Amino acid sequence: MEEKKEIKGHKHILSQVIRDCVNIFTELGFTVADGPEVETEYYNFDALNVPKDHPARDMWDTFWLADDKGLLRTHTSPVQIRYMEKNKPPLAIIAPGKVFRYEATDATHEAQFYQLEGLMIDKTISLANMKAILEFFLTKFFRAEVTIRLRPSYFPFVEPGSEIDMSCFRCKGNGYGSTGESCNVCKTTGWIEIMGAGMVQPSVLNGVGINPRDWQGFAFGVGIDRIAMLKYGVPDVRLFYGGDLRFIEQF
């Protein structure tokens, strides 16, 4: 009788990407923090400078649970609040995890996806520190020399807030390949919008008992699914969750 070949499993591509991100940030001294996926309105919104009826709540399409049982977290920012309540600065954490948004699914949107948020608080932290750390992370992750630029943007829990663009790792920011073909990653712009970030609002620090006159810091958030799609050329985010072994076994 022919002996059956043993088939061994391996980590899902998103698990591999999360592990890679964690390894890079722990190399920089960050601690991994975790929190519940079912959250309260206070931690998901109020403590992050988004009170009830604030128009910024429209930025997050929320799954509310019946009978006032809370909600499915729309970002991993609540982990930052919970951590700051229990730990005194200086501190540097990342919070990778699954988040949920009530929105239609398509090639670039899912009702569930993975996010990694980071927070660093100390006495002399500035945007220059944030820029250096994010450039280091993106260069290590994409295995290509990367620079970033900051564009003004609005996020209720940071001020100033910025959209972070990185130079395209595929065409090295030129917009075109070595033979003149258009870059299909950055669409010839040389830049890729990659994450949101900014300096933590003083009101957020006050809410967790940290005096913003003594301490300051930055926070950022990046979509794990998005950077996985970029790095590995995945055209549709739904492939990560479809369970098709033909796709999963490629990684």
VENRA-V701931 format. One line per field, one symbol per residue. ss: DSSP state (H for helix, E for strand, - for the rest). phi: phi as a letter, one per 20 degrees, with the letter a starting at -180 (. if undefined). psi: psi as a letter, one per 20 degrees, with the letter a starting at -180 (. if undefined). A space follows every 10 residues. Layout:
ss = ???
phi = ???
psi = ???
//
This chain:
ss = ---------- --HHHHHHHH HHHHHHH--- EE-----EE- HHHH-HHH-- ----HHHHH- --EE-HHH-- EE----HHHH HHHHHH---- EEEEEEEEEE -----E--E- -EEEEEEEEE EE----HHHH HHHHHHHHHH HH-----EEE EEE----EEE EEEEEEE--- -----E---- -E-------- EEEEEEEEEE -HHHHHH--- -----EEEEE EEEHHHHHHH HH----HHHH ----HHHH-- -
phi = .fffffdeeb ffgfffffff fffffffenf dedcafeede ffffcgfdmc fgmfgffffc edeeeflleo begeaeggff fffffdceff bbcccerecc cebfebfccc fcadccdcbc cbfcfcfffg ffffffffff felbfcdccd dgbdcfdcaf dbedddffff dmnencffdn fffeeelmen ccfcadaref ggfffgfdnd fffdcbaccb bcefffffff fdmeebffff dfmfffefff d
psi = ppppppoqrr qqhhhggggg gghghhhjjq qpqrrqhorq hghhfgikkm rqjphihiho opopqqkkjb rppirjhhhg ghghhipqrq qoqqnqrprp pnqqqahjpq iqrqqpqqpp pahkprhggg ggghhgghgg gilqppqqqp pprpphjqoq qqppqqqphg jkjhiqrhjj qppigiljhi qpphrqrrpp phhgghhjkp oihhqraqqr pqpggghggg hjkpiphihh jijohhghii .
//
